Amino acid sequence: MNIARVVVLIIALSAGGVAAYLARGTEEKPHPAAEPVAQLPTVEVLVAKSDIGLGQVVKPEDLQWQAWPASAAGNNLINRASKAEAINEIAGSIVRSPFFAGEPIREQKLVKANGSGFMAAILPSGMRAISTEISPETGAGGFILPNDRVDVILSKREKNPERSGADAVQSEIILSNIRVLAIDQAPKEKEGINTLVGRTATLELKPEQVETLTRARQTGTLALALRSITDVNAPEGRSEDQVQKRSESVNVVRYGVANQTTAQK
């Protein structure tokens, strides 16, 4: 009986020792210290401190230097290392395209006026600005705003040689997909206002289009037709120097008499 107890005790002690050994082997080893993440190289680039609107004159307080990943700082961004005095150099420039707060400053969106007026400063190279009279009736009820695209329509009234008959009115699109630079002297849409009723609209035209518009103003009444924003990239429509003319026979009713003629489109 004593021998059995001794054997049981020895077995229990052995099992306990094995269990203790196994427990020590399964203890979690301490993790090595995490290696610090390598910091990406940065450079300081010039950004807008706050929103800068179209036509606004840039002031030094509108700009600030901000850390920017070196890999993302292309040649079109202004780097402090190469242009430390950029803030003073850019001050006084006119904004040709708006900047948002935090957006890097690009010189392509700025222009030095050097005494020129605002419109001359923001007008793209090779383009001309010309104004034409409008009214709520000829200007889409005031819903045409700066930077919208329009078609210019010419309407001409021909007198009826017979006093008893009605005059004939002809209308055609003479310029298509034209950008509106300003309504009266407002070059941008005012916040919270979705209509802008004015008496003149300033249009952005090519030199040859200026001639077309000038001639048209002497021969009839002009109206602006607002285009959808989805048609901005659509090909331009009828214009004296752009369309390929083709002839077809059509019936024209003038003074109540139908005639067959050849029309060019």
Steps between C-alpha positions, in 0.01 A plus 500: 500500500783738584680404182189582294472841660865571431455398135192722463684792663796455266269491197319814615825685554626396159179614330518832680858550389413422139206740515718776645759445230242514225348815649838674499553403137169646388542836671477788248834637415524880508443664160792692361459876506322631190730669259412866436322565168723678256385858444430598140719785381303825474547843351320825568273617219291813470125444553190712534432584864131555420278493193612744229232586246512575131635847428617555858831677554732272700624641831786366713255399773318276248805271474700271726773234485391143568684167525439288193630151406809550288387229258175689432655844464539532126668776307171692474490556878686786664776360723631709788851363451518648151271804542524621857354843410210361301234652729623853435551431130150361448323766706308730270427236238144445375341157529390360162355183655379463862711339774358306793647511850804269519534476121857545369556826317575460129633792303300385195184609685637846576577801286684824567272783397776764477239774495259325265133465585347192656338367184817533294687310770270197513428481126672194345770558242367554149144569614300821500231638729201676347172606654151481359170631627263256665170510684301242699333405172826459305712372788312190617309688766812586700608139546817549295790544742874565454687191371183355346502400133252645252402501134457840334185524288441770238143590407427721199167647396431566134230745405214371293469706181127443519365695793221249555737212574715423806875560513732202463733414790809287457711363786828312498778400739806701401731402790492184707641388835620846601624570853342786694771699678275737693148635536521879524811534721454177696772250391381223732185357650403649832442256784137417555387665176396275212386779266680811385298749297716747312502719191828380346676167467875481436591205278833327438557480125766433241594799280301366202198440727518863615455605137201269462333638812570861406341458157203317648425782744449735207256275319262369764429408861728274701391252764699260720388140543634328811673167435500198730811456712538152346547658155814695590727261311261455209626613157412855410196551284437727206742785448616677187855369523440157653219307334527298184221630284265267319205581280152357501166597355244638746162667480495857629171676575538877470213743510260208468655371175688167492821486297759229452856618555842369578620559856853465631560351846 
